Amino acid sequence: MSRYDDLSPRALWWLQNLDELDLAESCASYEVTLERVRQLHRPVEHRGQTICAECSAWGGDSTDNPPVDHDQCGTLKALHPPKEA
Ligand SMILES: [Zn+2]
């Protein structure tokens, strides 16, 4: 059994369809995209609470939506699901 045998079907597809330069560019592009999402859903302090700027529609001193605790941001939870035990 090699690492190749343990690849997920999607990883195998990427490996079979892109050369290493394309893979490197794809990884770099996805890192940039993930950072843009994290910046959009950044933590901000609001009335003693750490909230998600985007989900709370934070405008600098008030929110247009009910404040969403940063650790309850659904987008960040989707990006970083808890590890299964
Ligand atoms: Zn959020």
PDB file of the backbone (N, CA, C, O) and the ligand in Angstrom, with CONECT records:
HET     ZN  A 101       1
ATOM      1  N   MET A   1       0.846  -1.188   0.000  1.00  0.00           N
ATOM      2  CA  MET A   1       0.000   0.000   0.000  1.00  0.00           C
ATOM      3  C   MET A   1       0.889   1.247   0.000  1.00  0.00           C
ATOM      4  O   MET A   1       1.780   1.389   0.837  1.00  0.00           O
ATOM      5  N   SER A   2       0.633   2.130  -0.936  1.00  0.00           N
ATOM      6  CA  SER A   2       1.404   3.373  -1.000  1.00  0.00           C
ATOM      7  C   SER A   2       0.475   4.549  -0.736  1.00  0.00           C
ATOM      8  O   SER A   2      -0.740   4.377  -0.642  1.00  0.00           O
ATOM      9  N   ARG A   3       1.046   5.741  -0.617  1.00  0.00           N
ATOM     10  CA  ARG A   3       0.218   6.948  -0.430  1.00  0.00           C
ATOM     11  C   ARG A   3      -0.707   7.119  -1.635  1.00  0.00           C
ATOM     12  O   ARG A   3      -1.839   7.581  -1.493  1.00  0.00           O
ATOM     13  N   TYR A   4      -0.226   6.748  -2.808  1.00  0.00           N
ATOM     14  CA  TYR A   4      -1.035   6.843  -4.023  1.00  0.00           C
ATOM     15  C   TYR A   4      -2.332   6.045  -3.862  1.00  0.00           C
ATOM     16  O   TYR A   4      -3.403   6.493  -4.271  1.00  0.00           O
ATOM     17  N   ASP A   5      -2.219   4.862  -3.263  1.00  0.00           N
ATOM     18  CA  ASP A   5      -3.397   4.011  -3.071  1.00  0.00           C
ATOM     19  C   ASP A   5      -4.406   4.616  -2.095  1.00  0.00           C
ATOM     20  O   ASP A   5      -5.593   4.292  -2.133  1.00  0.00           O
ATOM     21  N   ASP A   6      -3.922   5.492  -1.227  1.00  0.00           N
ATOM     22  CA  ASP A   6      -4.800   6.090  -0.217  1.00  0.00           C
ATOM     23  C   ASP A   6      -5.447   7.387  -0.684  1.00  0.00           C
ATOM     24  O   ASP A   6      -6.235   7.985   0.049  1.00  0.00           O
ATOM     25  N   LEU A   7      -5.118   7.834  -1.911  1.00  0.00           N
ATOM     26  CA  LEU A   7      -5.691   9.101  -2.382  1.00  0.00           C
ATOM     27  C   LEU A   7      -7.203   8.999  -2.506  1.00  0.00           C
ATOM     28  O   LEU A   7      -7.752   7.958  -2.865  1.00  0.00           O
ATOM     29  N   SER A   8      -7.866  10.126  -2.195  1.00  0.00           N
ATOM     30  CA  SER A   8      -9.308  10.196  -2.411  1.00  0.00           C
ATOM     31  C   SER A   8      -9.569  10.224  -3.912  1.00  0.00           C
ATOM     32  O   SER A   8      -8.665  10.542  -4.686  1.00  0.00           O
ATOM     33  N   PRO A   9     -10.781   9.899  -4.336  1.00  0.00           N
ATOM     34  CA  PRO A   9     -11.078   9.944  -5.774  1.00  0.00           C
ATOM     35  C   PRO A   9     -10.815  11.317  -6.389  1.00  0.00           C
ATOM     36  O   PRO A   9     -10.330  11.394  -7.518  1.00  0.00           O
ATOM     37  N   ARG A  10     -11.117  12.388  -5.686  1.00  0.00           N
ATOM     38  CA  ARG A  10     -10.877  13.736  -6.232  1.00  0.00           C
ATOM     39  C   ARG A  10      -9.378  14.021  -6.322  1.00  0.00           C
ATOM     40  O   ARG A  10      -8.917  14.611  -7.299  1.00  0.00           O
ATOM     41  N   ALA A  11      -8.622  13.607  -5.312  1.00  0.00           N
ATOM     42  CA  ALA A  11      -7.172  13.822  -5.359  1.00  0.00           C
ATOM     43  C   ALA A  11      -6.572  13.052  -6.525  1.00  0.00           C
ATOM     44  O   ALA A  11      -5.680  13.548  -7.213  1.00  0.00           O
ATOM     45  N   LEU A  12      -7.057  11.856  -6.741  1.00  0.00           N
ATOM     46  CA  LEU A  12      -6.563  11.056  -7.863  1.00  0.00           C
ATOM     47  C   LEU A  12      -6.886  11.740  -9.187  1.00  0.00           C
ATOM     48  O   LEU A  12      -6.053  11.755 -10.094  1.00  0.00           O
ATOM     49  N   TRP A  13      -8.083  12.305  -9.309  1.00  0.00           N
ATOM     50  CA  TRP A  13      -8.468  13.023 -10.531  1.00  0.00           C
ATOM     51  C   TRP A  13      -7.523  14.196 -10.781  1.00  0.00           C
ATOM     52  O   TRP A  13      -7.031  14.373 -11.895  1.00  0.00           O
ATOM     53  N   TRP A  14      -7.269  15.004  -9.737  1.00  0.00           N
ATOM     54  CA  TRP A  14      -6.366  16.151  -9.885  1.00  0.00           C
ATOM     55  C   TRP A  14      -4.988  15.678 -10.331  1.00  0.00           C
ATOM     56  O   TRP A  14      -4.375  16.271 -11.219  1.00  0.00           O
ATOM     57  N   LEU A  15      -4.515  14.626  -9.718  1.00  0.00           N
ATOM     58  CA  LEU A  15      -3.180  14.130 -10.027  1.00  0.00           C
ATOM     59  C   LEU A  15      -3.087  13.631 -11.469  1.00  0.00           C
ATOM     60  O   LEU A  15      -2.066  13.807 -12.134  1.00  0.00           O
ATOM     61  N   GLN A  16      -4.151  13.014 -11.935  1.00  0.00           N
ATOM     62  CA  GLN A  16      -4.147  12.463 -13.282  1.00  0.00           C
ATOM     63  C   GLN A  16      -4.379  13.521 -14.357  1.00  0.00           C
ATOM     64  O   GLN A  16      -4.034  13.305 -15.518  1.00  0.00           O
ATOM     65  N   ASN A  17      -4.954  14.654 -13.988  1.00  0.00           N
ATOM     66  CA  ASN A  17      -5.343  15.647 -14.975  1.00  0.00           C
ATOM     67  C   ASN A  17      -4.507  16.930 -14.962  1.00  0.00           C
ATOM     68  O   ASN A  17      -4.629  17.748 -15.873  1.00  0.00           O
ATOM     69  N   LEU A  18      -3.676  17.114 -13.963  1.00  0.00           N
ATOM     70  CA  LEU A  18      -2.853  18.312 -13.901  1.00  0.00           C
ATOM     71  C   LEU A  18      -1.406  17.927 -13.633  1.00  0.00           C
ATOM     72  O   LEU A  18      -1.126  16.977 -12.902  1.00  0.00           O
ATOM     73  N   ASP A  19      -0.486  18.684 -14.238  1.00  0.00           N
ATOM     74  CA  ASP A  19       0.922  18.445 -13.911  1.00  0.00           C
ATOM     75  C   ASP A  19       1.255  19.190 -12.620  1.00  0.00           C
ATOM     76  O   ASP A  19       0.418  19.919 -12.087  1.00  0.00           O
ATOM     77  N   GLU A  20       2.476  19.007 -12.121  1.00  0.00           N
ATOM     78  CA  GLU A  20       2.808  19.557 -10.808  1.00  0.00           C
ATOM     79  C   GLU A  20       2.787  21.082 -10.793  1.00  0.00           C
ATOM     80  O   GLU A  20       2.495  21.679  -9.757  1.00  0.00           O
ATOM     81  N   LEU A  21       3.090  21.727 -11.922  1.00  0.00           N
ATOM     82  CA  LEU A  21       3.022  23.194 -11.953  1.00  0.00           C
ATOM     83  C   LEU A  21       1.576  23.661 -11.848  1.00  0.00           C
ATOM     84  O   LEU A  21       1.272  24.607 -11.121  1.00  0.00           O
ATOM     85  N   ASP A  22       0.689  22.993 -12.575  1.00  0.00           N
ATOM     86  CA  ASP A  22      -0.734  23.334 -12.473  1.00  0.00           C
ATOM     87  C   ASP A  22      -1.250  23.078 -11.058  1.00  0.00           C
ATOM     88  O   ASP A  22      -2.023  23.873 -10.524  1.00  0.00           O
ATOM     89  N   LEU A  23      -0.825  21.974 -10.455  1.00  0.00           N
ATOM     90  CA  LEU A  23      -1.249  21.674  -9.088  1.00  0.00           C
ATOM     91  C   LEU A  23      -0.779  22.753  -8.123  1.00  0.00           C
ATOM     92  O   LEU A  23      -1.532  23.178  -7.247  1.00  0.00           O
ATOM     93  N   ALA A  24       0.472  23.199  -8.282  1.00  0.00           N
ATOM     94  CA  ALA A  24       1.006  24.244  -7.409  1.00  0.00           C
ATOM     95  C   ALA A  24       0.217  25.543  -7.581  1.00  0.00           C
ATOM     96  O   ALA A  24      -0.111  26.205  -6.596  1.00  0.00           O
ATOM     97  N   GLU A  25      -0.090  25.911  -8.838  1.00  0.00           N
ATOM     98  CA  GLU A  25      -0.872  27.129  -9.071  1.00  0.00           C
ATOM     99  C   GLU A  25      -2.278  26.992  -8.495  1.00  0.00           C
ATOM    100  O   GLU A  25      -2.814  27.952  -7.940  1.00  0.00           O
ATOM    101  N   SER A  26      -2.875  25.823  -8.618  1.00  0.00           N
ATOM    102  CA  SER A  26      -4.209  25.605  -8.065  1.00  0.00           C
ATOM    103  C   SER A  26      -4.181  25.732  -6.549  1.00  0.00           C
ATOM    104  O   SER A  26      -5.057  26.371  -5.965  1.00  0.00           O
ATOM    105  N   CYS A  27      -3.189  25.134  -5.909  1.00  0.00           N
ATOM    106  CA  CYS A  27      -3.071  25.239  -4.445  1.00  0.00           C
ATOM    107  C   CYS A  27      -2.905  26.690  -4.023  1.00  0.00           C
ATOM    108  O   CYS A  27      -3.542  27.139  -3.070  1.00  0.00           O
ATOM    109  N   ALA A  28      -2.056  27.420  -4.726  1.00  0.00           N
ATOM    110  CA  ALA A  28      -1.827  28.831  -4.385  1.00  0.00           C
ATOM    111  C   ALA A  28      -3.114  29.634  -4.553  1.00  0.00           C
ATOM    112  O   ALA A  28      -3.441  30.480  -3.721  1.00  0.00           O
ATOM    113  N   SER A  29      -3.838  29.360  -5.635  1.00  0.00           N
ATOM    114  CA  SER A  29      -5.087  30.069  -5.882  1.00  0.00           C
ATOM    115  C   SER A  29      -6.116  29.766  -4.792  1.00  0.00           C
ATOM    116  O   SER A  29      -6.815  30.666  -4.326  1.00  0.00           O
ATOM    117  N   TYR A  30      -6.205  28.515  -4.395  1.00  0.00           N
ATOM    118  CA  TYR A  30      -7.169  28.158  -3.349  1.00  0.00           C
ATOM    119  C   TYR A  30      -6.779  28.739  -1.999  1.00  0.00           C
ATOM    120  O   TYR A  30      -7.652  29.092  -1.205  1.00  0.00           O
ATOM    121  N   GLU A  31      -5.477  28.846  -1.725  1.00  0.00           N
ATOM    122  CA  GLU A  31      -5.052  29.488  -0.476  1.00  0.00           C
ATOM    123  C   GLU A  31      -5.510  30.948  -0.446  1.00  0.00           C
ATOM    124  O   GLU A  31      -6.000  31.435   0.573  1.00  0.00           O
ATOM    125  N   VAL A  32      -5.343  31.636  -1.575  1.00  0.00           N
ATOM    126  CA  VAL A  32      -5.747  33.043  -1.646  1.00  0.00           C
ATOM    127  C   VAL A  32      -7.261  33.161  -1.451  1.00  0.00           C
ATOM    128  O   VAL A  32      -7.736  34.038  -0.731  1.00  0.00           O
ATOM    129  N   THR A  33      -8.005  32.274  -2.097  1.00  0.00           N
ATOM    130  CA  THR A  33      -9.459  32.294  -1.968  1.00  0.00           C
ATOM    131  C   THR A  33      -9.873  32.049  -0.522  1.00  0.00           C
ATOM    132  O   THR A  33     -10.728  32.760   0.006  1.00  0.00           O
ATOM    133  N   LEU A  34      -9.272  31.047   0.123  1.00  0.00           N
ATOM    134  CA  LEU A  34      -9.601  30.754   1.519  1.00  0.00           C
ATOM    135  C   LEU A  34      -9.284  31.942   2.412  1.00  0.00           C
ATOM    136  O   LEU A  34     -10.045  32.241   3.333  1.00  0.00           O
ATOM    137  N   GLU A  35      -8.177  32.621   2.157  1.00  0.00           N
ATOM    138  CA  GLU A  35      -7.836  33.784   2.980  1.00  0.00           C
ATOM    139  C   GLU A  35      -8.849  34.910   2.781  1.00  0.00           C
ATOM    140  O   GLU A  35      -9.186  35.611   3.735  1.00  0.00           O
ATOM    141  N   ARG A  36      -9.339  35.091   1.550  1.00  0.00           N
ATOM    142  CA  ARG A  36     -10.382  36.108   1.321  1.00  0.00           C
ATOM    143  C   ARG A  36     -11.645  35.767   2.114  1.00  0.00           C
ATOM    144  O   ARG A  36     -12.273  36.655   2.692  1.00  0.00           O
ATOM    145  N   VAL A  37     -12.016  34.500   2.143  1.00  0.00           N
ATOM    146  CA  VAL A  37     -13.205  34.087   2.907  1.00  0.00           C
ATOM    147  C   VAL A  37     -12.968  34.320   4.402  1.00  0.00           C
ATOM    148  O   VAL A  37     -13.850  34.815   5.103  1.00  0.00           O
ATOM    149  N   ARG A  38     -11.765  33.958   4.892  1.00  0.00           N
ATOM    150  CA  ARG A  38     -11.468  34.160   6.318  1.00  0.00           C
ATOM    151  C   ARG A  38     -11.495  35.650   6.672  1.00  0.00           C
ATOM    152  O   ARG A  38     -11.968  36.021   7.746  1.00  0.00           O
ATOM    153  N   GLN A  39     -10.991  36.502   5.778  1.00  0.00           N
ATOM    154  CA  GLN A  39     -11.014  37.942   6.035  1.00  0.00           C
ATOM    155  C   GLN A  39     -12.440  38.472   6.053  1.00  0.00           C
ATOM    156  O   GLN A  39     -12.783  39.324   6.873  1.00  0.00           O
ATOM    157  N   LEU A  40     -13.262  37.971   5.154  1.00  0.00           N
ATOM    158  CA  LEU A  40     -14.669  38.378   5.126  1.00  0.00           C
ATOM    159  C   LEU A  40     -15.352  37.996   6.435  1.00  0.00           C
ATOM    160  O   LEU A  40     -16.158  38.762   6.965  1.00  0.00           O
ATOM    161  N   HIS A  41     -15.037  36.833   6.946  1.00  0.00           N
ATOM    162  CA  HIS A  41     -15.674  36.318   8.176  1.00  0.00           C
ATOM    163  C   HIS A  41     -14.743  36.510   9.373  1.00  0.00           C
ATOM    164  O   HIS A  41     -14.688  35.667  10.269  1.00  0.00           O
ATOM    165  N   ARG A  42     -14.020  37.617   9.377  1.00  0.00           N
ATOM    166  CA  ARG A  42     -13.033  37.877  10.441  1.00  0.00           C
ATOM    167  C   ARG A  42     -13.743  38.164  11.765  1.00  0.00           C
ATOM    168  O   ARG A  42     -14.902  38.578  11.792  1.00  0.00           O
ATOM    169  N   PRO A  43     -13.014  37.933  12.868  1.00  0.00           N
ATOM    170  CA  PRO A  43     -13.583  38.272  14.179  1.00  0.00           C
ATOM    171  C   PRO A  43     -13.476  39.775  14.434  1.00  0.00           C
ATOM    172  O   PRO A  43     -12.458  40.393  14.124  1.00  0.00           O
ATOM    173  N   VAL A  44     -14.506  40.338  14.985  1.00  0.00           N
ATOM    174  CA  VAL A  44     -14.476  41.741  15.419  1.00  0.00           C
ATOM    175  C   VAL A  44     -15.087  41.813  16.819  1.00  0.00           C
ATOM    176  O   VAL A  44     -15.950  41.017  17.187  1.00  0.00           O
ATOM    177  N   GLU A  45     -14.611  42.791  17.579  1.00  0.00           N
ATOM    178  CA  GLU A  45     -15.152  43.008  18.924  1.00  0.00           C
ATOM    179  C   GLU A  45     -16.355  43.934  18.825  1.00  0.00           C
ATOM    180  O   GLU A  45     -16.288  45.000  18.213  1.00  0.00           O
ATOM    181  N   HIS A  46     -17.444  43.514  19.431  1.00  0.00           N
ATOM    182  CA  HIS A  46     -18.672  44.303  19.408  1.00  0.00           C
ATOM    183  C   HIS A  46     -19.369  44.143  20.752  1.00  0.00           C
ATOM    184  O   HIS A  46     -19.876  43.072  21.085  1.00  0.00           O
ATOM    185  N   ARG A  47     -19.382  45.223  21.510  1.00  0.00           N
ATOM    186  CA  ARG A  47     -20.043  45.243  22.821  1.00  0.00           C
ATOM    187  C   ARG A  47     -19.598  44.081  23.712  1.00  0.00           C
ATOM    188  O   ARG A  47     -20.414  43.399  24.332  1.00  0.00           O
ATOM    189  N   GLY A  48     -18.286  43.878  23.755  1.00  0.00           N
ATOM    190  CA  GLY A  48     -17.727  42.857  24.632  1.00  0.00           C
ATOM    191  C   GLY A  48     -17.827  41.439  24.112  1.00  0.00           C
ATOM    192  O   GLY A  48     -17.529  40.485  24.831  1.00  0.00           O
ATOM    193  N   GLN A  49     -18.246  41.299  22.866  1.00  0.00           N
ATOM    194  CA  GLN A  49     -18.448  39.982  22.266  1.00  0.00           C
ATOM    195  C   GLN A  49     -17.579  39.895  21.005  1.00  0.00           C
ATOM    196  O   GLN A  49     -17.425  40.881  20.284  1.00  0.00           O
ATOM    197  N   THR A  50     -17.017  38.721  20.746  1.00  0.00           N
ATOM    198  CA  THR A  50     -16.273  38.513  19.501  1.00  0.00           C
ATOM    199  C   THR A  50     -17.233  37.909  18.495  1.00  0.00           C
ATOM    200  O   THR A  50     -17.692  36.777  18.648  1.00  0.00           O
ATOM    201  N   ILE A  51     -17.529  38.686  17.464  1.00  0.00           N
ATOM    202  CA  ILE A  51     -18.543  38.254  16.488  1.00  0.00           C
ATOM    203  C   ILE A  51     -17.931  38.141  15.091  1.00  0.00           C
ATOM    204  O   ILE A  51     -16.847  38.657  14.823  1.00  0.00           O
ATOM    205  N   CYS A  52     -18.651  37.458  14.220  1.00  0.00           N
ATOM    206  CA  CYS A  52     -18.260  37.365  12.816  1.00  0.00           C
ATOM    207  C   CYS A  52     -18.726  38.634  12.097  1.00  0.00           C
ATOM    208  O   CYS A  52     -19.909  38.972  12.115  1.00  0.00           O
ATOM    209  N   ALA A  53     -17.777  39.327  11.467  1.00  0.00           N
ATOM    210  CA  ALA A  53     -18.102  40.587  10.795  1.00  0.00           C
ATOM    211  C   ALA A  53     -19.125  40.388   9.682  1.00  0.00           C
ATOM    212  O   ALA A  53     -20.080  41.157   9.577  1.00  0.00           O
ATOM    213  N   GLU A  54     -18.937  39.375   8.858  1.00  0.00           N
ATOM    214  CA  GLU A  54     -19.812  39.188   7.706  1.00  0.00           C
ATOM    215  C   GLU A  54     -21.196  38.691   8.119  1.00  0.00           C
ATOM    216  O   GLU A  54     -22.206  39.257   7.701  1.00  0.00           O
ATOM    217  N   CYS A  55     -21.248  37.655   8.922  1.00  0.00           N
ATOM    218  CA  CYS A  55     -22.541  37.082   9.301  1.00  0.00           C
ATOM    219  C   CYS A  55     -23.381  38.070  10.116  1.00  0.00           C
ATOM    220  O   CYS A  55     -24.611  38.031  10.087  1.00  0.00           O
ATOM    221  N   SER A  56     -22.694  38.952  10.839  1.00  0.00           N
ATOM    222  CA  SER A  56     -23.403  39.933  11.662  1.00  0.00           C
ATOM    223  C   SER A  56     -23.688  41.215  10.889  1.00  0.00           C
ATOM    224  O   SER A  56     -24.358  42.115  11.396  1.00  0.00           O
ATOM    225  N   ALA A  57     -23.176  41.296   9.657  1.00  0.00           N
ATOM    226  CA  ALA A  57     -23.289  42.527   8.849  1.00  0.00           C
ATOM    227  C   ALA A  57     -22.791  43.716   9.663  1.00  0.00           C
ATOM    228  O   ALA A  57     -23.476  44.727   9.822  1.00  0.00           O
ATOM    229  N   TRP A  58     -21.583  43.555  10.168  1.00  0.00           N
ATOM    230  CA  TRP A  58     -20.966  44.566  11.026  1.00  0.00           C
ATOM    231  C   TRP A  58     -20.560  45.773  10.201  1.00  0.00           C
ATOM    232  O   TRP A  58     -19.931  45.646   9.151  1.00  0.00           O
ATOM    233  N   GLY A  59     -20.931  46.940  10.692  1.00  0.00           N
ATOM    234  CA  GLY A  59     -20.647  48.150   9.937  1.00  0.00           C
ATOM    235  C   GLY A  59     -19.618  49.048  10.583  1.00  0.00           C
ATOM    236  O   GLY A  59     -19.477  50.201  10.177  1.00  0.00           O
ATOM    237  N   GLY A  60     -18.892  48.561  11.577  1.00  0.00           N
ATOM    238  CA  GLY A  60     -17.872  49.373  12.224  1.00  0.00           C
ATOM    239  C   GLY A  60     -18.260  49.760  13.637  1.00  0.00           C
ATOM    240  O   GLY A  60     -17.399  49.828  14.514  1.00  0.00           O
ATOM    241  N   ASP A  61     -19.534  50.012  13.874  1.00  0.00           N
ATOM    242  CA  ASP A  61     -19.970  50.276  15.246  1.00  0.00           C
ATOM    243  C   ASP A  61     -21.333  49.674  15.545  1.00  0.00           C
ATOM    244  O   ASP A  61     -21.826  49.768  16.669  1.00  0.00           O
ATOM    245  N   SER A  62     -21.936  49.061  14.547  1.00  0.00           N
ATOM    246  CA  SER A  62     -23.217  48.394  14.769  1.00  0.00           C
ATOM    247  C   SER A  62     -23.349  47.237  13.777  1.00  0.00           C
ATOM    248  O   SER A  62     -22.554  47.100  12.848  1.00  0.00           O
ATOM    249  N   THR A  63     -24.364  46.417  13.996  1.00  0.00           N
ATOM    250  CA  THR A  63     -24.613  45.291  13.101  1.00  0.00           C
ATOM    251  C   THR A  63     -26.007  45.444  12.489  1.00  0.00           C
ATOM    252  O   THR A  63     -26.932  45.934  13.135  1.00  0.00           O
ATOM    253  N   ASP A  64     -26.136  45.019  11.237  1.00  0.00           N
ATOM    254  CA  ASP A  64     -27.455  45.020  10.595  1.00  0.00           C
ATOM    255  C   ASP A  64     -28.202  43.724  10.869  1.00  0.00           C
ATOM    256  O   ASP A  64     -29.428  43.674  10.776  1.00  0.00           O
ATOM    257  N   ASN A  65     -27.451  42.662  11.212  1.00  0.00           N
ATOM    258  CA  ASN A  65     -28.048  41.366  11.560  1.00  0.00           C
ATOM    259  C   ASN A  65     -27.856  41.140  13.058  1.00  0.00           C
ATOM    260  O   ASN A  65     -27.034  41.811  13.683  1.00  0.00           O
ATOM    261  N   PRO A  66     -28.596  40.214  13.633  1.00  0.00           N
ATOM    262  CA  PRO A  66     -28.284  39.846  15.014  1.00  0.00           C
ATOM    263  C   PRO A  66     -26.827  39.382  15.083  1.00  0.00           C
ATOM    264  O   PRO A  66     -26.389  38.614  14.227  1.00  0.00           O
ATOM    265  N   PRO A  67     -26.065  39.840  16.095  1.00  0.00           N
ATOM    266  CA  PRO A  67     -24.652  39.457  16.183  1.00  0.00           C
ATOM    267  C   PRO A  67     -24.487  37.931  16.241  1.00  0.00           C
ATOM    268  O   PRO A  67     -25.191  37.246  16.982  1.00  0.00           O
ATOM    269  N   VAL A  68     -23.553  37.424  15.453  1.00  0.00           N
ATOM    270  CA  VAL A  68     -23.243  35.996  15.416  1.00  0.00           C
ATOM    271  C   VAL A  68     -21.881  35.796  16.075  1.00  0.00           C
ATOM    272  O   VAL A  68     -20.882  36.346  15.611  1.00  0.00           O
ATOM    273  N   ASP A  69     -21.833  35.012  17.154  1.00  0.00           N
ATOM    274  CA  ASP A  69     -20.543  34.717  17.781  1.00  0.00           C
ATOM    275  C   ASP A  69     -19.588  34.170  16.721  1.00  0.00           C
ATOM    276  O   ASP A  69     -19.972  33.366  15.872  1.00  0.00           O
ATOM    277  N   HIS A  70     -18.332  34.626  16.791  1.00  0.00           N
ATOM    278  CA  HIS A  70     -17.373  34.211  15.762  1.00  0.00           C
ATOM    279  C   HIS A  70     -17.222  32.694  15.715  1.00  0.00           C
ATOM    280  O   HIS A  70     -17.060  32.114  14.642  1.00  0.00           O
ATOM    281  N   ASP A  71     -17.275  32.052  16.887  1.00  0.00           N
ATOM    282  CA  ASP A  71     -17.107  30.585  16.878  1.00  0.00           C
ATOM    283  C   ASP A  71     -18.380  29.863  16.423  1.00  0.00           C
ATOM    284  O   ASP A  71     -18.412  28.634  16.376  1.00  0.00           O
ATOM    285  N   GLN A  72     -19.415  30.616  16.092  1.00  0.00           N
ATOM    286  CA  GLN A  72     -20.638  30.018  15.554  1.00  0.00           C
ATOM    287  C   GLN A  72     -20.838  30.347  14.066  1.00  0.00           C
ATOM    288  O   GLN A  72     -21.891  30.053  13.500  1.00  0.00           O
ATOM    289  N   CYS A  73     -19.835  30.950  13.445  1.00  0.00           N
ATOM    290  CA  CYS A  73     -19.927  31.309  12.022  1.00  0.00           C
ATOM    291  C   CYS A  73     -20.049  30.021  11.189  1.00  0.00           C
ATOM    292  O   CYS A  73     -19.157  29.172  11.202  1.00  0.00           O
ATOM    293  N   GLY A  74     -21.153  29.900  10.478  1.00  0.00           N
ATOM    294  CA  GLY A  74     -21.396  28.699   9.685  1.00  0.00           C
ATOM    295  C   GLY A  74     -20.415  28.529   8.538  1.00  0.00           C
ATOM    296  O   GLY A  74     -20.057  27.407   8.180  1.00  0.00           O
ATOM    297  N   THR A  75     -19.985  29.631   7.967  1.00  0.00           N
ATOM    298  CA  THR A  75     -19.024  29.550   6.858  1.00  0.00           C
ATOM    299  C   THR A  75     -17.690  28.996   7.343  1.00  0.00           C
ATOM    300  O   THR A  75     -17.111  28.112   6.711  1.00  0.00           O
ATOM    301  N   LEU A  76     -17.201  29.521   8.474  1.00  0.00           N
ATOM    302  CA  LEU A  76     -15.922  29.028   9.000  1.00  0.00           C
ATOM    303  C   LEU A  76     -16.043  27.583   9.474  1.00  0.00           C
ATOM    304  O   LEU A  76     -15.099  26.801   9.356  1.00  0.00           O
ATOM    305  N   LYS A  77     -17.215  27.235  10.014  1.00  0.00           N
ATOM    306  CA  LYS A  77     -17.425  25.832  10.416  1.00  0.00           C
ATOM    307  C   LYS A  77     -17.375  24.916   9.197  1.00  0.00           C
ATOM    308  O   LYS A  77     -16.866  23.798   9.273  1.00  0.00           O
ATOM    309  N   ALA A  78     -17.907  25.399   8.073  1.00  0.00           N
ATOM    310  CA  ALA A  78     -17.882  24.602   6.845  1.00  0.00           C
ATOM    311  C   ALA A  78     -16.450  24.456   6.327  1.00  0.00           C
ATOM    312  O   ALA A  78     -16.076  23.406   5.805  1.00  0.00           O
ATOM    313  N   LEU A  79     -15.645  25.526   6.477  1.00  0.00           N
ATOM    314  CA  LEU A  79     -14.248  25.466   6.027  1.00  0.00           C
ATOM    315  C   LEU A  79     -13.396  24.593   6.926  1.00  0.00           C
ATOM    316  O   LEU A  79     -12.458  23.937   6.474  1.00  0.00           O
ATOM    317  N   HIS A  80     -13.734  24.595   8.206  1.00  0.00           N
ATOM    318  CA  HIS A  80     -12.914  23.879   9.197  1.00  0.00           C
ATOM    319  C   HIS A  80     -13.801  22.974  10.048  1.00  0.00           C
ATOM    320  O   HIS A  80     -13.985  23.235  11.236  1.00  0.00           O
ATOM    321  N   PRO A  81     -14.349  21.920   9.460  1.00  0.00           N
ATOM    322  CA  PRO A  81     -15.201  21.032  10.257  1.00  0.00           C
ATOM    323  C   PRO A  81     -14.384  20.363  11.354  1.00  0.00           C
ATOM    324  O   PRO A  81     -13.189  20.118  11.186  1.00  0.00           O
ATOM    325  N   PRO A  82     -15.040  20.065  12.487  1.00  0.00           N
ATOM    326  CA  PRO A  82     -14.309  19.383  13.555  1.00  0.00           C
ATOM    327  C   PRO A  82     -13.827  18.014  13.086  1.00  0.00           C
ATOM    328  O   PRO A  82     -14.491  17.329  12.309  1.00  0.00           O
ATOM    329  N   LYS A  83     -12.665  17.644  13.577  1.00  0.00           N
ATOM    330  CA  LYS A  83     -12.120  16.335  13.231  1.00  0.00           C
ATOM    331  C   LYS A  83     -12.959  15.247  13.905  1.00  0.00           C
ATOM    332  O   LYS A  83     -13.371  15.371  15.059  1.00  0.00           O
ATOM    333  N   GLU A  84     -13.195  14.180  13.141  1.00  0.00           N
ATOM    334  CA  GLU A  84     -13.931  13.050  13.731  1.00  0.00           C
ATOM    335  C   GLU A  84     -12.973  12.249  14.586  1.00  0.00           C
ATOM    336  O   GLU A  84     -11.812  12.041  14.235  1.00  0.00           O
ATOM    337  N   ALA A  85     -13.485  11.812  15.700  1.00  0.00           N
ATOM    338  CA  ALA A  85     -12.632  11.051  16.635  1.00  0.00           C
ATOM    339  C   ALA A  85     -12.397   9.645  16.111  1.00  0.00           C
ATOM    340  O   ALA A  85     -11.707   8.855  16.754  1.00  0.00           O
TER     341      ALA A  85
HETATM  342 ZN    ZN A 101     -19.334  34.305   9.299  1.00  0.00          ZN2+
END
